C-alpha cells in the first residue's frame, strides 16, 4: 500500500536539506543540532539516542501534570528512578502552572493582544492555549508522532497516517494535492481584501477561531501515548523564526519574524514536517528566545498558524453568516450566507482563513491537515513581514497596496504646445496692473492669492 500511495507520501528526511538555509545562520555545534537536527557540515544527525529522548519526553509530560506510566523495559530503570525522585517537583510545577493559567509567553502575548483588539467588537472572547505541549527541541515532534511502544510501527487517525521506516519516519496526510479554488478566505479587518480572495465577516472569523482552539478528544490524542492507560490529549505548539532579510556583512544584520504553531495532538506530525524545513526556535518562554528583546534581528512582525481540520464540519449558521435574505450581493456571490440551516461552511471542504493588519501580525486558521498548507502559510507570513519591514522581497510577497503616483519631471522648458504664443509676460503684467507684485528677479506674484505666480514665457525650471 505504501508503494501504491507513494505519490501522496511526505518523507521528512527529504526536507531536512532545507533547514541549513532557513535556520539561524549563526547557529553552530550543539545549538545547530538542537534547533535544526544538522551538524556544521549540513548533515542530518541525531542529537540524542532513543532512550534519552524517551526520558526527556517523560519528564516533559510529567512536568505538565500528565500521568506517565512506569517504564517496563529493564534498561529504563533509571528513568523510573528519576520520575520517582522528581514526582513532588513535578506536582509542584504543575500546580504553579495551574495558578498561572492565563499567563502567556512573550510571542503569544503579542498575538493575544492583537486578537483582543481586533475582535473586541465581536463579543467573542478568544484565549490562546496556555497548556499546550511545546516542541522546544528539534526531533521531539517526530518521536511524538508514533506510539512509544517500539514494536508498533504505525499510527492512524482521521487526518493522518504515520509509519516508522528504517531511515526515519513517513507521514501520509489524508488530504493531498490540494486545489486552491475557494480556499483563501480573509477576515474583513485591517488591510484591504484582494479581489480574488473571499471576504469573511469578522464575527465569523471569531467563531471559527473559537472552534479551532477546541479540537475534539480523538483528534487531540497524542500518538506517542496511544497505548497508555491514561492517554494524553492536548494541543501541541512550535515556535519558528524564519529568515526574512539576510545579513549584509558590515551593513545590516539578518532579520527574522516569529511564528507560533498550534495543532491538535493527533496532528503533531505536521510540526515534524514544518520544523524540518524552517528549524525549531526553541522554548518561547525563555528570554533568550524572545524576539522582543533581540530587536536587532527581529522584523517587528508576528505570525500564528492554528491547524483545525475539525472546523470543516461547522455550519454557516453557527458561525454567524447571514441568511440569504439579509446578505449583500458580494456575500451571495461568494457563498458567505445560507439558505438551509444545515449548510456547512465552505461546503465542508478545506480552506484557510486569516486575520491581519498593517502592524504585520497575522493569525491564520488552516481547516485541513494538508502539509503543503503549513509550509506555504509560513512563506505567506514571510511575505507579509517582508512587505511591512521593507527593503526585502519574498516570492510570495504579493498583494501589495498600490497607490497612483505621477512624475512631473525635474526639468521644464518652454513649449508652444503648453505655453502658447499669443501673449507675453509684459502683456500680462500690463493687463494685471496693481493686482500683482513684480519681483526684481523677473517674475510676479498675485497680491490676493499669493500662491499664484506669473512667470516669463521663456522660463526654464530645474527642480
C-alpha positions as CSV (number, residue, x, y, z in Angstrom):
1,X,0.0,0.0,0.0
2,X,2.9,2.3,0.6
3,X,4.1,1.8,-3.0
4,X,0.6,2.5,-4.4
5,X,0.3,5.7,-2.4
6,X,3.9,6.9,-2.9
7,X,2.7,10.0,-4.8
8,X,0.9,11.1,-1.7
9,X,3.5,10.4,0.9
10,X,5.6,13.1,2.6
11,X,9.0,12.0,3.7
12,X,10.6,14.4,6.2
13,X,14.1,13.3,5.5
14,X,13.9,14.8,2.1
15,X,13.1,18.2,3.5
16,X,15.9,18.3,6.1
17,X,18.3,19.7,3.5
18,X,16.3,23.0,3.6
19,X,17.0,23.5,7.2
20,X,20.5,24.7,6.5
21,X,19.2,27.7,4.6
22,X,16.1,28.5,6.7
23,X,17.6,28.1,10.2
24,X,19.5,30.7,12.1
25,X,22.8,31.1,10.2
26,X,24.6,32.0,13.4
27,X,24.0,28.6,15.0
28,X,26.8,26.1,15.3
29,X,27.7,22.9,17.1
30,X,25.2,21.7,19.7
31,X,22.8,24.6,19.1
32,X,22.6,23.8,15.4
33,X,21.8,20.2,16.2
34,X,19.2,21.2,18.9
35,X,17.3,23.6,16.6
36,X,17.8,22.0,13.2
37,X,19.0,18.4,13.6
38,X,22.1,19.2,11.5
39,X,25.8,19.4,12.2
40,X,28.1,22.1,11.0
41,X,28.6,20.2,7.7
42,X,24.9,20.3,7.0
43,X,24.5,16.5,7.7
44,X,21.4,15.2,9.5
45,X,22.3,13.9,12.9
46,X,20.5,12.5,16.0
47,X,21.0,14.8,18.9
48,X,20.4,12.0,21.4
49,X,19.7,8.3,21.5
50,X,16.1,6.9,21.6
51,X,16.4,6.1,25.3
52,X,17.4,9.6,26.2
53,X,14.7,11.1,24.1
54,X,12.1,8.9,25.8
55,X,13.3,10.2,29.2
56,X,13.1,13.7,28.0
57,X,9.5,13.2,26.8
58,X,8.6,11.5,30.1
59,X,9.9,14.4,32.1
60,X,8.2,17.0,29.9
61,X,4.8,15.3,30.1
62,X,5.1,14.7,33.8
63,X,6.1,18.3,34.5
64,X,2.9,19.4,32.8
65,X,0.8,17.2,35.1
66,X,0.2,14.2,32.8
67,X,0.2,10.7,34.3
68,X,3.3,9.0,32.8
69,X,3.4,5.2,33.3
70,X,6.4,3.4,34.7
71,X,8.8,2.1,32.0
72,X,8.6,-1.7,31.7
73,X,11.9,-2.1,29.9
74,X,14.6,-3.2,32.4
75,X,17.2,-0.9,30.8
76,X,15.0,2.1,31.6
77,X,15.1,1.6,35.4
78,X,17.0,4.9,35.6
79,X,14.0,6.7,34.0
80,X,11.7,5.3,36.7
81,X,14.1,6.4,39.4
82,X,14.2,9.9,38.0
83,X,10.4,10.0,37.8
84,X,10.1,8.8,41.4
85,X,12.6,11.2,42.8
86,X,11.1,14.2,41.0
87,X,7.5,13.4,41.4
88,X,7.0,16.0,44.1
89,X,8.8,18.6,42.0
90,X,6.6,17.7,39.0
91,X,3.4,18.1,41.1
92,X,4.6,21.5,42.4
93,X,5.5,22.7,38.9
94,X,2.1,21.5,37.6
95,X,0.3,23.4,40.4
96,X,2.3,26.5,39.7
97,X,1.3,26.2,36.1
98,X,-2.3,25.9,37.1
99,X,-2.1,29.0,39.2
100,X,-0.5,30.8,36.3
101,X,-3.3,29.8,33.9
102,X,-3.8,32.8,31.6
103,X,-0.1,33.8,31.7
104,X,1.3,33.8,28.2
105,X,4.9,33.7,26.9
106,X,6.1,36.9,25.1
107,X,5.2,35.9,21.5
108,X,1.8,34.5,22.5
109,X,1.1,37.7,24.5
110,X,1.8,39.8,21.4
111,X,-0.6,37.7,19.4
112,X,-3.3,37.6,22.2
113,X,-3.2,41.4,22.5
114,X,-3.7,41.7,18.7
115,X,-6.7,39.3,18.9
116,X,-8.2,41.1,21.8
117,X,-8.1,44.4,19.9
118,X,-9.2,43.1,16.5
119,X,-12.1,41.0,17.8
120,X,-13.2,43.5,20.5
121,X,-16.4,44.4,18.5
122,X,-17.5,40.8,18.0
123,X,-18.3,39.9,21.6
124,X,-16.3,36.6,21.2
125,X,-13.6,36.1,23.8
126,X,-10.6,34.1,22.5
127,X,-7.7,32.8,24.6
128,X,-4.6,31.1,23.2
129,X,-3.8,27.8,24.8
130,X,-1.6,28.2,27.9
131,X,-1.1,24.4,28.5
132,X,-0.1,23.2,25.0
133,X,2.9,20.9,24.9
134,X,5.7,22.9,23.4
135,X,8.1,21.3,20.9
136,X,11.2,23.1,22.1
137,X,13.7,20.7,20.6
138,X,14.2,19.5,17.1
139,X,13.0,15.9,16.6
140,X,10.6,15.8,19.5
141,X,7.6,16.1,17.2
142,X,8.8,13.1,15.2
143,X,9.1,11.0,18.4
144,X,5.6,12.0,19.5
145,X,4.1,11.2,16.1
146,X,4.4,7.4,16.7
147,X,3.5,5.2,19.7
148,X,6.1,4.9,22.4
149,X,6.0,1.0,22.1
150,X,8.9,0.2,19.8
151,X,7.0,-2.9,18.5
152,X,4.3,-0.6,16.9
153,X,5.5,0.9,13.7
154,X,2.5,3.0,12.6
155,X,-0.3,5.3,13.8
156,X,-3.6,6.2,12.2
157,X,-6.3,8.8,12.9
158,X,-8.9,10.6,10.8
159,X,-6.3,13.1,9.4
160,X,-3.0,11.3,9.1
161,X,-1.2,8.0,8.9
162,X,2.4,7.8,10.2
163,X,4.9,4.9,9.6
164,X,8.2,4.2,11.2
165,X,10.8,3.4,8.5
166,X,14.4,2.1,8.6
167,X,15.7,5.6,7.6
168,X,13.3,7.8,9.5
169,X,9.5,8.3,9.5
170,X,6.9,8.8,6.8
171,X,3.7,10.8,7.2
172,X,0.8,10.5,4.9
173,X,-1.9,13.2,5.4
174,X,-5.4,12.3,4.5
175,X,-5.6,15.2,2.0
176,X,-3.0,16.0,-0.6
177,X,-2.7,17.7,-4.0
178,X,-5.0,20.4,-2.8
179,X,-6.8,22.6,-5.3
180,X,-6.8,26.4,-4.4
181,X,-10.4,27.1,-5.6
182,X,-12.4,28.7,-2.9
183,X,-9.6,28.1,-0.4
184,X,-8.4,31.6,0.6
185,X,-10.6,33.5,3.0
186,X,-9.7,36.8,4.7
187,X,-11.5,38.4,7.7
188,X,-12.9,41.8,7.0
189,X,-10.4,43.7,9.1
190,X,-7.2,45.6,8.7
191,X,-5.7,45.6,5.3
192,X,-8.0,45.5,2.2
193,X,-9.1,42.1,0.9
194,X,-7.8,41.4,-2.6
195,X,-10.5,40.9,-5.3
196,X,-9.5,37.2,-5.9
197,X,-10.0,36.3,-2.2
198,X,-13.2,35.7,-0.2
199,X,-14.1,38.4,2.3
200,X,-15.5,37.0,5.6
201,X,-17.3,38.9,8.4
202,X,-15.2,39.5,11.4
203,X,-17.7,37.7,13.7
204,X,-17.5,34.6,11.5
205,X,-13.7,34.6,11.8
206,X,-14.0,34.9,15.6
207,X,-16.4,31.9,15.7
208,X,-14.1,29.8,13.5
209,X,-11.2,30.7,15.7
210,X,-13.1,29.8,18.9
211,X,-13.9,26.4,17.5
212,X,-10.4,25.9,16.1
213,X,-8.9,26.1,19.6
214,X,-11.3,23.4,20.9
215,X,-10.4,20.2,18.9
216,X,-12.3,17.0,19.7
217,X,-10.7,14.5,22.1
218,X,-10.0,11.9,19.4
219,X,-8.0,14.5,17.3
220,X,-6.2,15.8,20.4
221,X,-4.9,12.3,21.3
222,X,-1.1,12.4,21.2
223,X,0.1,9.4,19.2
224,X,3.1,8.7,21.5
225,X,0.6,7.9,24.3
226,X,-2.0,6.0,22.3
227,X,-1.1,2.7,24.1
228,X,-1.0,4.2,27.6
229,X,-3.8,3.6,30.1
230,X,-4.1,7.3,30.7
231,X,-3.7,8.7,27.3
232,X,-2.6,12.3,26.8
233,X,-5.0,14.6,24.9
234,X,-3.6,18.1,24.4
235,X,-2.7,20.7,21.8
236,X,0.9,20.9,20.7
237,X,2.8,24.1,19.8
238,X,6.0,25.1,18.0
239,X,7.9,28.3,17.5
240,X,9.7,29.2,14.3
241,X,12.0,32.2,13.4
242,X,12.0,32.2,9.6
243,X,14.5,34.4,7.8
244,X,13.1,37.5,6.1
245,X,16.1,39.6,5.2
246,X,19.6,38.0,5.0
247,X,22.5,39.6,6.7
248,X,24.6,42.1,4.6
249,X,28.0,41.8,6.2
250,X,29.2,45.2,7.5
251,X,25.9,46.8,6.6
252,X,22.9,45.3,8.3
253,X,22.2,42.1,10.4
254,X,19.7,39.4,9.4
255,X,16.1,40.0,10.2
256,X,13.5,37.3,11.2
257,X,9.9,37.2,12.1
258,X,8.4,35.0,14.8
259,X,5.7,32.4,14.0
260,X,3.8,30.3,16.5
261,X,2.1,27.0,15.5
262,X,-0.8,25.4,17.5
263,X,-2.0,21.9,16.4
264,X,-4.1,19.2,17.9
265,X,-2.0,16.4,19.5
266,X,-3.0,14.0,16.8
267,X,-1.6,16.3,14.1
268,X,1.9,16.6,15.7
269,X,3.4,15.0,12.6
270,X,2.6,18.3,10.9
271,X,5.0,20.1,13.2
272,X,7.6,17.4,12.4
273,X,7.3,18.4,8.7
274,X,7.3,22.2,9.3
275,X,10.4,22.2,11.6
276,X,12.3,20.0,9.1
277,X,12.0,23.0,6.7
278,X,12.2,26.0,8.9
279,X,14.0,24.7,12.0
280,X,12.9,24.9,15.6
281,X,13.3,28.2,17.5
282,X,13.2,26.6,21.0
283,X,11.1,27.4,24.1
284,X,9.2,30.7,23.6
285,X,9.1,31.2,27.4
286,X,12.9,31.7,27.7
287,X,14.2,35.2,27.5
288,X,17.0,34.3,25.0
289,X,14.2,33.2,22.5
290,X,12.2,36.4,22.9
291,X,12.3,38.4,19.7
292,X,11.0,41.5,21.6
293,X,14.4,41.6,23.4
294,X,16.5,40.8,20.3
295,X,15.1,43.7,18.3
296,X,18.3,43.9,16.2
297,X,17.4,40.7,14.5
298,X,13.5,41.0,14.5
299,X,11.4,42.5,11.8
300,X,8.8,43.5,14.4
301,X,6.2,41.2,12.9
302,X,4.5,38.1,14.4
303,X,2.6,35.3,12.9
304,X,0.4,32.5,14.2
305,X,-0.9,29.3,12.5
306,X,-3.6,27.2,14.0
307,X,-4.3,23.8,12.5
308,X,-8.0,22.9,12.8
309,X,-9.3,20.3,10.3
310,X,-12.3,19.7,12.6
311,X,-13.9,23.0,11.8
312,X,-14.8,21.8,8.3
313,X,-17.9,20.4,10.0
314,X,-19.2,23.8,11.2
315,X,-22.5,25.1,9.8
316,X,-22.7,28.5,8.2
317,X,-25.5,29.5,10.6
318,X,-23.4,28.5,13.6
319,X,-20.6,30.9,12.6
320,X,-23.0,33.9,12.3
321,X,-23.2,34.1,8.5
322,X,-26.3,35.9,7.4
323,X,-29.4,34.3,5.8
324,X,-29.5,34.8,2.1
325,X,-32.4,37.3,2.6
326,X,-30.1,39.5,4.6
327,X,-26.9,39.0,2.6
328,X,-25.5,41.6,0.2
329,X,-24.6,40.8,-3.4
330,X,-21.0,40.0,-2.6
331,X,-21.9,37.6,0.1
332,X,-24.3,35.8,-2.2
333,X,-21.7,35.6,-4.9
334,X,-19.0,34.1,-2.6
335,X,-21.3,31.9,-0.6
336,X,-20.9,33.8,2.7
337,X,-24.6,33.3,3.5
338,X,-27.0,30.4,4.0
339,X,-30.4,29.3,2.7
340,X,-30.7,25.9,4.5
341,X,-29.8,25.6,8.2
342,X,-27.7,22.5,7.7
343,X,-25.3,24.2,5.1
344,X,-21.7,23.7,6.0
345,X,-19.2,26.5,5.9
346,X,-17.3,26.4,2.6
347,X,-19.4,23.4,1.7
348,X,-17.4,21.3,4.2
349,X,-14.3,21.5,2.0
350,X,-10.8,22.5,3.2
351,X,-10.0,26.2,3.5
352,X,-7.7,28.7,5.2
353,X,-8.8,32.0,6.8
354,X,-6.6,34.7,8.0
355,X,-6.7,37.9,10.1
356,X,-4.0,40.6,9.6
357,X,-3.3,44.3,9.7
358,X,-0.6,46.8,8.8
359,X,1.3,46.1,12.0
360,X,2.4,42.8,10.4
361,X,0.6,40.5,12.8
362,X,-1.2,37.6,11.1
363,X,-3.3,34.8,12.6
364,X,-4.3,32.0,10.2
365,X,-6.6,29.0,10.7
366,X,-6.0,26.0,8.4
367,X,-9.0,23.8,8.1
368,X,-7.0,20.9,6.8
369,X,-4.0,18.7,7.6
370,X,-2.5,19.1,4.2
371,X,1.2,19.5,4.8
372,X,1.7,21.9,1.9
373,X,-0.7,24.5,3.5
374,X,1.5,24.8,6.6
375,X,4.7,25.3,4.6
376,X,3.0,27.8,2.2
377,X,1.4,29.6,5.1
378,X,4.8,30.3,6.7
379,X,6.1,31.6,3.4
380,X,3.0,33.8,3.1
381,X,3.7,35.2,6.5
382,X,7.3,35.8,5.5
383,X,5.9,37.7,2.5
384,X,3.7,39.9,4.8
385,X,6.7,40.5,7.0
386,X,8.8,41.5,4.0
387,X,6.2,43.9,2.8
388,X,5.8,45.5,6.3
389,X,9.5,45.6,7.1
390,X,10.6,46.9,3.6
391,X,14.0,46.5,1.8
392,X,13.2,42.8,1.5
393,X,11.4,40.6,-1.1
394,X,10.0,37.1,-1.0
395,X,8.4,35.1,-3.8
396,X,5.0,35.0,-2.0
397,X,5.1,38.7,-1.1
398,X,2.3,39.7,-3.5
399,X,-0.9,41.7,-2.7
400,X,0.8,45.0,-2.0
401,X,-1.4,48.0,-1.5
402,X,-0.8,50.2,-4.6
403,X,-1.4,54.0,-4.9
404,X,-1.4,56.1,-8.1
405,X,1.6,58.4,-8.5
406,X,2.6,60.9,-11.2
407,X,6.0,62.0,-12.3
408,X,6.0,65.7,-13.4
409,X,9.7,65.5,-14.3
410,X,12.6,67.6,-12.9
411,X,13.1,70.0,-15.8
412,X,10.7,72.3,-17.5
413,X,11.4,74.1,-20.8
414,X,9.0,76.5,-22.7
415,X,7.0,74.7,-25.3
416,X,4.5,76.5,-27.6
417,X,2.1,73.5,-27.2
418,X,2.0,74.2,-23.5
419,X,2.8,78.0,-23.1
420,X,1.3,79.2,-26.4
421,X,2.5,82.2,-28.3
422,X,-0.5,84.6,-28.1
423,X,0.8,86.5,-25.1
424,X,3.9,87.6,-23.3
425,X,5.0,88.3,-19.7
426,X,5.0,92.0,-20.3
427,X,1.5,92.0,-21.8
428,X,0.3,90.0,-18.7
429,X,1.8,92.5,-16.3
430,X,0.2,95.4,-18.1
431,X,-3.2,93.7,-18.0
432,X,-3.0,92.7,-14.3
433,X,-1.7,96.1,-13.2
434,X,-1.7,96.7,-9.4
435,X,-3.2,93.2,-8.7
436,X,0.3,91.7,-8.8
437,X,3.7,92.4,-7.3
438,X,6.6,92.3,-9.8
439,X,9.9,91.0,-8.3
440,X,13.3,92.2,-9.4
441,X,14.3,88.6,-10.3
442,X,11.8,88.7,-13.2
443,X,8.5,87.2,-12.1
444,X,5.3,88.4,-10.4
445,X,3.0,87.2,-7.6
446,X,-0.7,87.8,-7.2
447,X,-1.4,90.0,-4.2
448,X,-4.6,88.4,-3.2
449,X,-3.7,84.7,-4.0
450,X,0.0,84.7,-3.0
451,X,0.5,81.1,-4.2
452,X,-0.1,82.1,-7.8
453,X,3.0,83.3,-9.7
454,X,3.3,84.7,-13.2
455,X,6.4,83.6,-15.0
456,X,8.1,84.8,-18.2
457,X,7.2,82.8,-21.4
458,X,10.8,81.8,-21.8
459,X,11.3,80.5,-18.3
460,X,13.3,77.3,-17.6
461,X,12.6,75.4,-14.4
462,X,15.2,73.0,-12.9
463,X,14.0,71.2,-9.8
